[in-house]
Amino acid sequence: MLSDIEIAQRAELKPIREIAEKIGIPPEDVENYGQYKAKISLKFTKAVEDRQEGRLILVTAISPTPAGEGKTTTTVGLGQALAQLDKKVMICLREPSLGPCMGIKGGAAGGGYSQVVPMEDINLHFTGDLHAITAAHNLLAAMTDNHIQQGNELQIDPRRVVWNRVMDMNDRALRHIVIGLGGHADGVPREGSFDITVASEIMAILCLASSVKDMKERFARIIIGYTYDNQPIRAGDIHAEGAMTALMKDALKPNLVQTLEHVPAFIHGGPFANIAHGCNSVIATKTALHLAEYVVTEAGFGADLGA
């Protein structure tokens, strides 16, 4: 029996513009990332909002399995089965994280003959969304520490900074750290930590935002810490939301790929279900519902969390 990666590497993919054309996305709204991946313009996602919506099918589990396996394979398989019945169908999945991919869980693009492709690209850097989230998140962290260093006009209590740093990798050595060592030029010493990128509030906001403007407004409301008298300080107070939005302007566009049987699939966003809503972006799902009769999506973890 062929392994998942052998099946994926033997697949004959269709050009992504051909996949887009199948669901009515014009070439001018398809931003190619190579031959087999693309982002869809926000102009197009806005233009289809008044169209009638198809039906949404949610694949979930009663409770999470230890390695989280099964739902993506079922989602892709069900989508391909509906396509075989001549239904106009799309699949909506969350983006894999490099942490689990390089860890015990492995990739998150399905399995066997129920996979989304190009599998390696999707599991690794894809279109750079997670890198953009990492950069935007850490920009806010850097601006927070810089504000404290440059006089701390807002009176942020270094002991009450709640905005950690992130990276898209499992690295237990960075879970609890001390930053700002080395003297005056290197910042104010305080305790800090790293989370994994998909646990970032930036990821949750990406998946809930309806537009660039909405995303920017949500960024401004992020609480980064508290003052010495316990008043909340937000990203907007240090004027970080504009630069964060600039880093995220392309990440908000849904990513289009295909299954092994050439069913169109949006793979966009994916916050962990134990800290957020645990599924792909609202903008991708809503756009798909305006393009297809049936949209098959999945809930992260299980019905007790991601659904």
N, C-alpha and C positions, 0 to 999 in steps of 0.2 A: 504494500500500500504506500502511495506517495505521501510525503509529509506535507503539512500546510504550506511551507515555503516553496517546496517543489511544485505544488499545484499552482500557487500564485505566480511563480516565475515562468511556468509553461503557458500561462493564459495569453490569449490574443486580445489585446485591448483595442478599443476603438478610440479615435481621436476625441478629445473631450468636447470639442465644438459640435461633433456629431451627436454626442450624448445630450448636450444642451439643446440642440435643435429638436431632438425627440420630444422634449417637454416645453418647447415654445420659447426658449431663451435666445434672442437674436445675437449674432456674433459681436456686435458692438458693446454688448453688456457682459461678455465673457472675457475675463482677464486671465490669460494663460500663464500657468506656472509649469512650463514644459508642455509636453504633448498630452499628458493624461490627468492633469490637475488644473483647476481654475478657481478663481474667485468670481462671484457674481456681483455686479455693481449694485450699490445701494439705491441708485436711481431706478433700477429695474424692480428691486424688492418693494419700493414705494409705489411704482406704477401699477402693480398687480393687486394692490390692497383691496380694490373694490370688486374683484372677481369673486364668484361663488366659491365657497370652500368645499373641499372633498371631505372624506371621513378619516378620522384619526384612529389608528390601531396601536395600543400600547402593549408592548411585551415586557413582562416583569416576572418576578419570582416571589414566592411566599416569604422567603427570607434569604439573606445573602449566603452564597456558598463561600468556603474559605478562600478560594482563589478567584471568586467572582466570575466563573466561567459559565457559558451556556446561552445567555440572553442575546448577545450579538449574533451568534450563529443562527439562533432561532429567528431573529429579526430579519437577517439577510435572506435566510431560506424562505420565510413567509413572503417577503417582498418578491423574490424570484418566482415563487409559486403563483402569486397573483398575476405577475406579468405573463406567465405561461397560459393563464386563463384569459389573456388578451385584455386585462385591466390596465388602465393608465395609472401606474404606481410609482411612488418615490420612497426612498428610505432616508431616515434622519438619525444619525448617530453622533455620539460625543467623540471628541478627539482623544486619542491615546496620550498617556503621559510617559515620558522617558523613564521615570522612576520605576513604576511597575514593569515596564518593558524590559529594562535591564535587571530587574529583580526577579523574585520568585514567580510572579504572575505571568510574565512574558507579555507579548503584544496584545492588541485589542481590536483586531480587524476581522474577527470571525474565525472560522476554521473549516477544513475540508473543502467542499465545493460551495460553501456558503461564506464567501469572503468578499471584502471590498478591496479594490486594487487601484493603484500600485501599493501593495501591502507594505513593502519596506519603507517607502516614502511616508506613508500615513503614520507608521509606527515611530519614525525618527523625526526629522525636522519639518516634514510636511510643507506648509506654506508660511511657517514662521510665527504663527499665532501665539504659541506658548512662549517663544522668545520675546515677543512684544509685551506680553503680560508680565514676564519676569523683569523686563527693563522698566516698564511703567511703575510697577510695584516698588522696585529698588530705588527708582528716582525719588519717589515720595519718602522712602526711608532716609535717603541721603539728604534730602531737603529738610527733613525733620531734625536730623542731627546737626546739620549746618546752621539751622536757626538757633539751636541751643548754643552752638559754638560762637556765633556772631552776636552775642549779647542777650539772647533769649528774651526779646521784647514781650512775647506772649506769656512768659513765666511758665513754660512747660516743665513739669517735674520729671527729670530724667528717670526716676524710679517708676513713673506711671506711663511711660511710652508703651502703647499696646500694638504698635505697627511693627511687626517683625520683618525680616528680610526673607526672600524666597529664592529657590533654585529648582529646576526641574530634574531632580535627581535624589535618590535615597542616600543620605549622608548623615549617619547618626552622630558623627563627631561635631556637627554644627547645630545640633538641637538646642544646646545651652552654651552660650559663649560670653566673653567679656570683650567689648569693643572700646575704641578710643584710647588704647594704651600708647605710650611712646612720647608723651609730653604735650605741651600746649598746641603745637601745630597739627597734631593728629586727632584732635577732638576731645570731647568730654567723656571720660570713662563711665561706662554703665553696663549693666547686664543686657544681653540681647539673645536672639535666636533666629534660626532659619526654619521656615516651613517649606513644603513642596509647592511648586507653582500652582498646581491645580487646586490647592486649598486657599488660594488668594482671594480676597474680596474683589479684586480686579476681574478675576475669572467669573465670579458670580454676576458682577455688573455687566460684563460682556454678554453673558447669556440672557440677561433680562432687558437690556437696553433696546429701545425701538429705533433710535437714530443716533447720530454723532452728538447732537445737542443734548439728547436725553442722557447719553453716556457721560458727557462732561458734567452735567448737573449732578448725576449720581456720584461721580468722583469727588466733587466738591463737598459732599456730605459725609465722606468717610471720616470716622473718628480715629485720630492718630495717637491720642494720648490725653492727659489731663493736667491741669495747672496745679500749683501748690495748694490752692484752695478747692481742688477737686472739680473744676469746671472743664467740660469737654473741649478739646481743640480739634478742629476738622481740617481736612486737606485744603479747603477753600481759604482758611485763615492764613495759610502760608503761601497762597496763590500757586498751588501746584497743579491744579486741574487742567490748565491749558496745555502745559508741556506733556502731561500724561496722555491727554487726548490725542495730541500730535503723534505720539508713539503708537497709539492704538487705532489710528484712522483706517488702516487697511485690515486690521484684525477683525473688525466688525462685519466685514463682508463675508457671506457664507462661502464655504469651500465645496466645490462640486467634483465628485469622482464617480466611479461605476462599480458594480458588482462583477463577479466572474461571468454572469450572463447579461451584462451590459444594462442593468437596471440603474437609473440615475440615483445617486446618493449624496445628500448634504452631510458633511462631517464638520461640525462647527461647535467649539466650546466643550466644556465638560467639567464642571465643578464637582468636587467630592460630595457625595450624598450625605455623609455624616456631618458636614458643616454647611451645606447649601442645598439647592434643589436637586442636584445630582443627575441632570440630563442635559441634552444638547440645547442650543440657543433657541429662544423664542422666535427670533427673526428668521432662522432657517426653517423651523417647523411651520410657521405661518406662511412663509413664501411657498413652501412645498404644498401646503393645503390649497393654495390658489392655482397650482400648476397640475395637480394630479387628482384622480378620483379617490385613491387610497394612499395614505401616508402611514408607513410603519415606523414606529420609533420605540425606544426602550428606556426603562427607568434604571438609573444607576443603583447598584447594590440590590435592593429588593423592594417589595411593596411596603415594607415597614419604614423605608427611608425614601428612596428615589421617586417612587410613584406619587 
